[in-house]
Amino acid sequence: MRTLRSIVGLLVFLLTLGMVTAPPASASLAVQAVAADVHLFYYPWYGNPSLNGNYRHWQQGGHTPPDDIGADFYPALGAYDSGDTAVIDQHMRWIQQSGAGTIISSWWGQGSYEDRMAPAILASAARHGIKVAWHLEPYGTRTAESTVSDINYINAKYGSSPAFYRYGNRGAFYVFESLRITDWSALEQVKSASIVLAQTTDPARVAHFGGMYTYDGIAGATAPGWKTASDFCKANGLVWAPSVAPGYIDDRGVPGNTTPTVHRDNGAMYDRQWSNALNPATGGAPTWVSVTSFNEWHEGSTIEPARSNPPAGHGYLTYQGAYGKTGSAAETSYLDRTKYWVGQFTGGSIPPTNPNLAQGKPISASSTQNGYPAVNANDGNTNSYWESANHAFPQSLTLDLGTATEVSKLVLSLPPSWGPRTQTLTVYGDGSAIVPAKGYTFDPASRNTVTITFPATAQRTFRLHFTGNTGWPAGQIAELQAYRIP
């Protein structure tokens, strides 16, 4: 669990505690366009002997870095040090690649390790056109009054940085586990200069706050209370910043923990959570979208690149197969997908919550007739179609999703203008039958479309095996669509 994270360690790596200044005028760096209203939770708490003198956080759960770390994925950068400026710069380049424009830096109190990381983070963020907001963590002596002091401290110490995030003219502060404290009236002292968000969806728990966020990468799969929270924030002029995550697993970071694992499903979970956030029926109308997380490695919620060939013998997971990518291309798959969703958020359009997985994927057939190739069967056009050779059953049409992908529904169509016909076919996965042979009637009254459902199964290929067609002497499909039913 996140509350079990250790916040202790030898704090021997000290950065300057002075005011942060803008990068020198001579600095030359191409700043990419990013979306300041998409925020990534960022953790500057890692250390290794190269700078910190010892390992910090990587050993969580009784592990022995560098090859054995307290995480179920292994970073592309290895067991890095959060104070390494080369690491910070690489992080900022990756954040640029994601399209997100703001990080929410984990902060554990005045003078803490994470506070000491802030100057270098702000300096690099400024060079890369990234903004920095703050995640106020529940250190042992935190109170509402100390939180006010912390906000004033951060504003005074770092507010002059060009990377300091402001919404209007106010900084942003997320308060993790805000429900630990019942009386937050002290926040009235900082409301004019700061937007302070409570971690909740309960409107009864946000008195004196400037908005709500969720953080929870598990709840994002179902979005409980999100619409209510959004409606309340909109009606009361508050910020609504639901949190989305690609998945959750903390088995190596917290051995024996019973927190549920949220599987990534090759990216389908991340898409589902983003869809929940952007769909007005579930997520309402977000002011910001917060992503859990860029690099919380202990909880397996990262979009930071994970190594595709991690150290052997430790049981690490990888991003292999995410969005159909493999090898080194898979390492940045969640950065690239974040950029897609950033575009959806900032462009104001919402993609289908359950997209067709088949469109445009490789497809082949046992035979074709001239002018009716297999590629017609998943080109998005129901007026073009595949047709096999005449009087030559059995025939087959095979869809290749590129990687094992969970599917539970196939939708088959013929051109809407055609007369009725019944095709007998079997559905195969990777070599074995998923749905036994059955006759499916295509009727123009239902737009010549049939739906085949079955228990969700992860397969790379889906093959339609045709043994007859009562309306024509060949196998025919205009569109083959594949879906994972939410």
C-alpha positions as CSV (number, residue, x, y, z in Angstrom):
1,M,0.0,0.0,0.0
2,R,1.1,3.5,-0.7
3,T,0.8,4.4,3.0
4,L,3.4,1.8,3.8
5,R,6.1,3.5,1.7
6,S,9.2,4.2,3.7
7,I,10.1,7.9,3.9
8,V,13.3,7.3,5.8
9,G,16.8,6.9,4.5
10,L,20.2,8.5,4.7
11,L,19.9,12.0,3.4
12,V,23.4,12.7,2.3
13,F,22.8,14.1,-1.2
14,L,22.2,17.8,-0.7
15,L,21.2,20.2,-3.5
16,T,21.2,23.9,-3.1
17,L,18.4,25.3,-0.9
18,G,18.4,28.7,-2.5
19,M,15.8,30.3,-4.8
20,V,15.4,28.6,-8.2
21,T,16.3,30.7,-11.1
22,A,15.5,30.5,-14.8
23,P,17.9,28.7,-17.1
24,P,20.6,30.8,-18.6
25,A,19.8,32.7,-21.8
26,S,22.4,30.7,-23.6
27,A,20.5,27.4,-23.0
28,S,19.3,26.1,-26.3
29,L,16.5,23.4,-26.2
30,A,13.6,22.8,-28.5
31,V,10.5,23.1,-26.3
32,Q,7.6,20.9,-27.5
33,A,4.0,21.8,-27.2
34,V,2.5,20.1,-24.1
35,A,-0.8,20.3,-22.3
36,A,-0.5,22.0,-18.9
37,D,-3.9,20.6,-17.7
38,V,-2.7,17.0,-17.9
39,H,-0.7,16.3,-14.7
40,L,1.6,13.3,-14.0
41,F,2.3,12.2,-10.4
42,Y,6.1,12.3,-10.1
43,Y,8.3,10.7,-7.5
44,P,11.8,12.2,-6.8
45,W,12.5,9.8,-3.9
46,Y,14.9,7.3,-5.4
47,G,18.6,7.1,-4.7
48,N,21.7,5.0,-5.5
49,P,25.3,5.0,-4.4
50,S,26.4,7.2,-7.3
51,L,25.0,10.3,-5.7
52,N,23.0,9.4,-2.6
53,G,25.7,7.2,-1.0
54,N,23.3,4.2,-0.9
55,Y,20.1,2.9,-2.4
56,R,16.9,4.6,-1.5
57,H,13.5,3.2,-2.1
58,W,14.7,0.6,-4.6
59,Q,15.3,-1.9,-1.8
60,Q,11.7,-1.6,-0.5
61,G,10.2,-5.0,0.3
62,G,13.6,-6.5,1.2
63,H,15.2,-6.4,-2.2
64,T,18.9,-5.9,-3.1
65,P,19.4,-3.4,-6.0
66,P,20.5,-2.8,-8.6
67,D,19.1,-5.9,-10.4
68,D,16.7,-6.9,-7.6
69,I,14.3,-4.0,-6.8
70,G,11.0,-3.5,-5.0
71,A,8.9,-3.2,-8.2
72,D,7.2,-5.5,-10.6
73,F,8.5,-3.7,-13.7
74,Y,12.2,-2.7,-14.2
75,P,13.0,0.9,-15.2
76,A,14.6,1.5,-18.6
77,L,17.2,3.7,-16.7
78,G,17.8,1.0,-14.1
79,A,17.9,1.7,-10.4
80,Y,18.5,5.4,-10.9
81,D,19.1,8.3,-8.5
82,S,16.4,11.1,-8.5
83,G,19.1,13.7,-8.0
84,D,21.0,12.8,-11.2
85,T,20.5,15.7,-13.6
86,A,20.9,13.4,-16.6
87,V,18.1,11.3,-15.2
88,I,15.9,14.3,-14.6
89,D,16.5,15.7,-18.1
90,Q,15.6,12.3,-19.6
91,H,12.5,12.2,-17.5
92,M,11.5,15.7,-18.9
93,R,12.1,14.6,-22.4
94,W,9.9,11.6,-21.9
95,I,7.2,13.8,-20.3
96,Q,7.4,16.0,-23.4
97,Q,6.9,12.8,-25.5
98,S,3.7,12.0,-23.4
99,G,2.2,15.4,-24.3
100,A,1.5,16.1,-20.6
101,G,2.7,19.5,-19.5
102,T,2.7,19.3,-15.7
103,I,4.2,17.0,-13.1
104,I,2.9,16.7,-9.5
105,S,6.0,16.2,-7.5
106,S,5.8,14.1,-4.3
107,W,6.8,16.3,-1.3
108,W,7.3,15.1,2.2
109,G,7.9,18.3,4.2
110,Q,10.2,21.2,4.6
111,G,13.9,20.0,4.3
112,S,12.9,16.5,3.3
113,Y,14.7,14.5,0.6
114,E,12.1,15.3,-1.9
115,D,12.2,19.0,-1.0
116,R,15.9,18.9,-1.7
117,M,15.3,17.4,-5.1
118,A,13.0,20.3,-6.1
119,P,15.5,22.9,-7.3
120,A,17.0,20.5,-9.9
121,I,13.6,19.3,-11.0
122,L,12.3,22.9,-11.4
123,A,15.4,23.9,-13.4
124,S,15.1,21.0,-15.8
125,A,11.4,21.4,-16.1
126,A,11.9,25.0,-17.1
127,R,14.3,24.1,-19.8
128,H,11.8,21.6,-21.2
129,G,8.7,23.6,-21.0
130,I,7.2,21.5,-18.2
131,K,5.4,22.9,-15.2
132,V,5.6,21.6,-11.6
133,A,2.7,21.2,-9.1
134,W,2.9,19.6,-5.7
135,H,1.7,16.4,-4.0
136,L,1.6,17.1,-0.3
137,E,2.2,13.7,1.4
138,P,1.1,12.6,4.9
139,Y,4.4,12.9,6.8
140,G,4.0,12.0,10.5
141,T,3.4,15.4,12.0
142,R,1.2,16.8,9.3
143,T,-1.8,18.9,10.3
144,A,-4.0,21.4,8.6
145,E,-1.9,24.2,10.1
146,S,1.4,22.6,9.0
147,T,-0.1,22.2,5.5
148,V,-0.7,26.0,5.4
149,S,2.9,26.5,6.5
150,D,4.1,24.1,3.8
151,I,2.1,25.8,1.1
152,N,3.5,29.2,2.1
153,Y,7.0,27.8,2.2
154,I,6.7,26.2,-1.3
155,N,5.2,29.4,-2.7
156,A,8.0,31.6,-1.2
157,K,10.9,29.2,-2.0
158,Y,10.0,28.0,-5.5
159,G,7.3,30.4,-6.7
160,S,9.8,32.5,-8.8
161,S,10.7,29.5,-11.0
162,P,9.3,29.7,-14.5
163,A,8.4,26.1,-14.1
164,F,6.1,26.7,-11.1
165,Y,2.6,25.7,-12.2
166,R,-0.2,28.2,-11.9
167,Y,-3.8,27.9,-12.9
168,G,-4.8,31.5,-13.4
169,N,-2.5,33.0,-10.8
170,R,-2.7,30.3,-8.2
171,G,-0.4,27.3,-7.6
172,A,-1.7,23.8,-7.4
173,F,-1.4,21.5,-4.3
174,Y,-2.8,18.0,-4.1
175,V,-3.2,16.7,-0.5
176,F,-2.8,13.0,-0.4
177,E,-5.0,11.2,2.2
178,S,-6.7,14.5,3.1
179,L,-9.4,12.5,4.9
180,R,-7.0,11.8,7.8
181,I,-7.7,15.3,9.0
182,T,-11.3,16.4,9.6
183,D,-11.0,20.2,10.1
184,W,-9.3,22.0,7.2
185,S,-10.5,25.5,8.0
186,A,-6.9,26.7,8.1
187,L,-6.8,26.4,4.3
188,E,-8.8,29.6,4.1
189,Q,-5.5,31.4,4.8
190,V,-4.0,30.3,1.4
191,K,-7.0,30.1,-0.9
192,S,-6.4,33.4,-2.6
193,A,-3.0,32.2,-3.9
194,S,-3.3,28.4,-4.0
195,I,-5.7,25.8,-5.3
196,V,-5.7,22.9,-2.8
197,L,-7.2,19.6,-3.8
198,A,-8.7,17.0,-1.5
199,Q,-8.3,13.3,-2.3
200,T,-11.9,12.3,-2.3
201,T,-15.1,12.2,-4.4
202,D,-17.3,13.0,-1.4
203,P,-18.7,16.6,-1.6
204,A,-19.2,16.5,2.2
205,R,-15.4,16.3,2.7
206,V,-14.1,19.2,0.7
207,A,-15.1,22.2,2.8
208,H,-12.3,24.8,2.4
209,F,-10.6,23.0,-0.5
210,G,-10.4,24.2,-4.0
211,G,-11.2,20.9,-5.7
212,M,-11.0,17.1,-5.8
213,Y,-8.8,14.4,-7.2
214,T,-8.8,10.6,-6.8
215,Y,-5.3,9.3,-7.2
216,D,-6.5,5.7,-6.8
217,G,-5.5,3.7,-9.9
218,I,-7.7,0.8,-8.9
219,A,-11.0,2.8,-8.6
220,G,-10.3,4.4,-12.0
221,A,-11.5,1.2,-13.7
222,T,-15.1,1.8,-12.5
223,A,-15.0,5.5,-11.6
224,P,-17.2,5.3,-8.5
225,G,-18.6,8.7,-7.5
226,W,-16.8,10.5,-10.3
227,K,-19.8,12.1,-12.0
228,T,-21.2,13.3,-8.6
229,A,-17.8,14.8,-7.7
230,S,-17.6,16.5,-11.1
231,D,-21.1,17.9,-10.9
232,F,-20.4,19.3,-7.5
233,C,-17.1,20.9,-8.5
234,K,-18.7,22.5,-11.6
235,A,-21.6,23.9,-9.5
236,N,-19.3,25.3,-6.9
237,G,-16.4,26.7,-9.0
238,L,-14.0,24.0,-7.9
239,V,-11.4,22.0,-9.8
240,W,-12.1,18.4,-10.7
241,A,-9.0,16.3,-11.5
242,P,-9.9,12.6,-11.8
243,S,-6.9,10.3,-11.8
244,V,-6.2,7.6,-14.4
245,A,-3.7,4.8,-14.3
246,P,-2.4,2.1,-16.6
247,G,-2.7,-0.6,-13.9
248,Y,-1.6,-1.5,-10.4
249,I,0.6,-4.2,-8.9
250,D,2.7,-4.0,-5.7
251,D,3.6,-7.6,-5.1
252,R,7.4,-7.0,-5.0
253,G,7.2,-3.6,-3.4
254,V,5.0,-4.8,-0.5
255,P,5.3,-8.6,-0.2
256,G,2.2,-10.2,1.3
257,N,0.0,-7.2,0.5
258,T,-3.6,-8.1,-0.4
259,T,-4.3,-4.9,-2.5
260,P,-6.0,-6.1,-5.7
261,T,-3.9,-6.2,-8.9
262,V,-5.3,-4.2,-11.8
263,H,-3.9,-5.8,-14.9
264,R,-2.9,-3.6,-17.8
265,D,-4.4,-5.8,-20.4
266,N,-2.0,-4.6,-23.1
267,G,-3.2,-1.0,-22.6
268,A,-6.9,-1.7,-22.4
269,M,-7.1,-0.7,-18.8
270,Y,-5.4,2.6,-19.4
271,D,-7.8,3.3,-22.2
272,R,-10.7,2.4,-20.0
273,Q,-9.7,4.7,-17.2
274,W,-9.1,7.6,-19.6
275,S,-12.5,6.9,-21.2
276,N,-14.1,7.0,-17.8
277,A,-12.5,10.3,-17.1
278,L,-13.5,11.9,-20.4
279,N,-16.9,10.4,-20.8
280,P,-19.5,13.0,-19.5
281,A,-21.7,10.1,-18.2
282,T,-18.9,8.8,-15.9
283,G,-16.2,11.4,-15.5
284,G,-18.3,14.5,-15.9
285,A,-16.2,17.4,-17.1
286,P,-12.6,17.3,-15.8
287,T,-10.8,20.6,-15.3
288,W,-7.5,18.7,-15.3
289,V,-6.7,15.0,-15.7
290,S,-4.1,13.6,-13.3
291,V,-2.2,10.4,-14.3
292,T,-1.1,7.9,-11.6
293,S,1.7,7.8,-12.3
294,F,4.9,8.7,-14.2
295,N,7.2,6.7,-11.9
296,E,5.6,5.1,-8.8
297,W,7.5,1.9,-9.5
298,H,6.5,0.2,-6.2
299,E,2.9,0.2,-7.3
300,G,3.4,-0.8,-10.9
301,S,1.4,2.3,-12.1
302,T,4.2,3.7,-14.2
303,I,4.2,5.2,-17.7
304,E,7.9,5.8,-17.5
305,P,9.6,3.4,-19.9
306,A,10.2,-0.1,-18.4
307,R,13.0,-2.3,-19.8
308,S,11.8,-4.8,-22.3
309,N,14.6,-7.2,-21.3
310,P,14.8,-6.8,-17.5
311,P,17.4,-8.6,-15.3
312,A,16.6,-12.3,-15.5
313,G,15.6,-14.4,-12.5
314,H,13.4,-11.9,-10.7
315,G,10.0,-12.4,-12.4
316,Y,9.7,-8.8,-13.8
317,L,6.8,-7.9,-16.0
318,T,7.3,-5.8,-19.1
319,Y,5.1,-3.6,-21.4
320,Q,5.5,-6.2,-24.2
321,G,2.3,-6.3,-26.2
322,A,0.9,-2.9,-25.1
323,Y,-0.9,-1.4,-28.0
324,G,0.5,-4.1,-30.3
325,K,4.1,-3.0,-29.6
326,T,7.0,-5.3,-28.9
327,G,10.7,-5.1,-28.1
328,S,12.2,-1.6,-27.5
329,A,9.1,0.0,-29.1
330,A,7.0,-1.3,-26.2
331,E,9.1,0.5,-23.7
332,T,7.6,3.9,-24.5
333,S,4.1,2.6,-25.4
334,Y,2.4,4.2,-22.4
335,L,4.1,7.6,-23.1
336,D,2.8,7.4,-26.7
337,R,-0.7,6.4,-25.6
338,T,-0.8,9.2,-23.1
339,K,-0.1,11.6,-25.9
340,Y,-3.1,10.2,-27.8
341,W,-5.4,10.7,-24.8
342,V,-4.0,14.2,-24.2
343,G,-5.1,15.0,-27.7
344,Q,-8.6,13.7,-27.0
345,F,-8.8,15.7,-23.8
346,T,-7.6,19.0,-25.2
347,G,-9.4,18.5,-28.5
348,G,-12.7,18.0,-26.7
349,S,-13.6,14.7,-28.5
350,I,-14.1,11.4,-26.8
351,P,-13.2,8.1,-28.6
352,P,-15.3,5.0,-28.2
353,T,-14.9,3.4,-24.7
354,N,-14.6,0.0,-26.3
355,P,-12.8,0.5,-29.7
356,N,-12.8,-2.0,-32.5
357,L,-9.6,-3.9,-32.1
358,A,-9.6,-5.4,-35.6
359,Q,-9.7,-2.4,-37.9
360,G,-6.6,-2.1,-40.0
361,K,-4.9,-5.2,-38.5
362,P,-3.3,-7.8,-40.8
363,I,-5.9,-10.1,-42.2
364,S,-5.6,-13.1,-44.7
365,A,-7.8,-15.6,-46.4
366,S,-7.5,-19.1,-47.7
367,S,-8.6,-17.9,-51.1
368,T,-10.1,-14.7,-52.8
369,Q,-11.8,-13.7,-55.9
370,N,-10.4,-10.8,-58.0
371,G,-11.5,-7.5,-56.6
372,Y,-12.6,-8.9,-53.2
373,P,-9.4,-9.3,-51.2
374,A,-9.2,-10.2,-47.5
375,V,-8.2,-6.6,-46.6
376,N,-11.7,-5.5,-47.5
377,A,-12.9,-7.3,-44.4
378,N,-11.6,-4.9,-41.9
379,D,-11.2,-1.6,-43.7
380,G,-14.1,0.1,-42.0
381,N,-16.3,0.1,-45.2
382,T,-19.3,-2.2,-45.2
383,N,-19.7,-1.8,-49.0
384,S,-16.4,-3.4,-49.7
385,Y,-16.1,-7.1,-48.9
386,W,-14.0,-10.3,-49.0
387,E,-15.2,-13.2,-51.0
388,S,-13.6,-16.7,-51.3
389,A,-13.3,-18.9,-54.3
390,N,-16.7,-20.3,-55.4
391,H,-17.7,-23.9,-54.7
392,A,-14.6,-24.6,-52.7
393,F,-15.6,-25.0,-49.0
394,P,-14.1,-25.0,-46.5
395,Q,-12.6,-21.5,-46.5
396,S,-11.1,-19.3,-43.8
397,L,-10.5,-15.7,-42.9
398,T,-7.8,-15.0,-40.3
399,L,-7.3,-11.8,-38.3
400,D,-3.9,-11.2,-36.7
401,L,-4.0,-8.7,-33.7
402,G,-0.2,-8.7,-33.5
403,T,-0.1,-9.9,-29.9
404,A,-2.4,-11.8,-27.5
405,T,-5.3,-9.5,-26.9
406,E,-8.4,-10.1,-24.8
407,V,-11.5,-10.3,-27.0
408,S,-15.1,-11.4,-26.1
409,K,-17.2,-10.3,-29.0
410,L,-16.9,-10.5,-32.8
411,V,-19.3,-8.5,-35.1
412,L,-19.6,-9.8,-38.7
413,S,-21.3,-7.7,-41.4
414,L,-22.2,-8.0,-45.1
415,P,-23.1,-5.1,-47.3
416,P,-26.5,-3.7,-46.0
417,S,-28.2,-3.9,-49.4
418,W,-27.7,-7.7,-49.9
419,G,-30.5,-10.2,-49.5
420,P,-30.5,-12.7,-46.6
421,R,-28.1,-15.6,-46.5
422,T,-26.9,-18.0,-43.8
423,Q,-23.2,-18.8,-43.4
424,T,-22.0,-21.8,-41.3
425,L,-18.7,-21.1,-39.6
426,T,-16.5,-22.0,-36.6
427,V,-14.5,-19.4,-34.6
428,Y,-11.0,-20.4,-33.8
429,G,-8.4,-18.7,-31.6
430,D,-4.7,-19.6,-31.7
431,G,-5.3,-23.1,-33.1
432,S,-8.3,-24.2,-31.0
433,A,-12.1,-23.7,-31.4
434,I,-13.6,-20.9,-29.3
435,V,-17.2,-21.1,-30.8
436,P,-18.4,-24.3,-32.4
437,A,-19.8,-24.5,-35.9
438,K,-23.1,-22.7,-36.2
439,G,-25.2,-21.2,-39.0
440,Y,-25.4,-17.4,-38.8
441,T,-28.2,-15.6,-40.7
442,F,-27.4,-12.2,-42.2
443,D,-30.7,-10.4,-42.7
444,P,-31.1,-6.9,-44.3
445,A,-33.7,-6.2,-41.6
446,S,-30.8,-6.1,-39.1
447,R,-28.4,-4.4,-41.5
448,N,-26.9,-7.8,-42.4
449,T,-24.9,-7.9,-39.1
450,V,-24.5,-10.8,-36.6
451,T,-22.8,-10.7,-33.2
452,I,-20.9,-13.6,-31.7
453,T,-20.1,-13.4,-28.0
454,F,-18.0,-15.8,-25.9
455,P,-16.1,-15.7,-22.6
456,A,-13.2,-13.3,-22.8
457,T,-10.1,-14.9,-24.2
458,A,-6.6,-13.6,-25.0
459,Q,-5.6,-14.7,-28.5
460,R,-3.3,-13.2,-31.1
461,T,-5.3,-14.7,-34.0
462,F,-9.0,-15.2,-34.7
463,R,-10.0,-17.4,-37.6
464,L,-13.4,-17.8,-39.2
465,H,-13.7,-21.3,-40.7
466,F,-16.5,-21.4,-43.3
467,T,-18.2,-24.7,-44.3
468,G,-21.2,-23.4,-46.2
469,N,-23.3,-20.4,-47.3
470,T,-27.0,-21.0,-48.2
471,G,-27.2,-17.7,-50.2
472,W,-24.0,-17.9,-52.2
473,P,-21.4,-20.5,-53.2
474,A,-18.5,-18.7,-51.3
475,G,-17.5,-17.3,-47.9
476,Q,-18.2,-13.6,-47.6
477,I,-17.5,-10.9,-45.0
478,A,-17.7,-7.1,-45.4
479,E,-16.5,-6.3,-41.9
480,L,-15.0,-8.3,-39.2
481,Q,-14.8,-6.4,-35.9
482,A,-13.4,-7.5,-32.5
483,Y,-14.2,-6.0,-29.1
484,R,-13.4,-6.6,-25.5
485,I,-16.7,-6.1,-23.7
486,P,-16.1,-3.8,-20.7
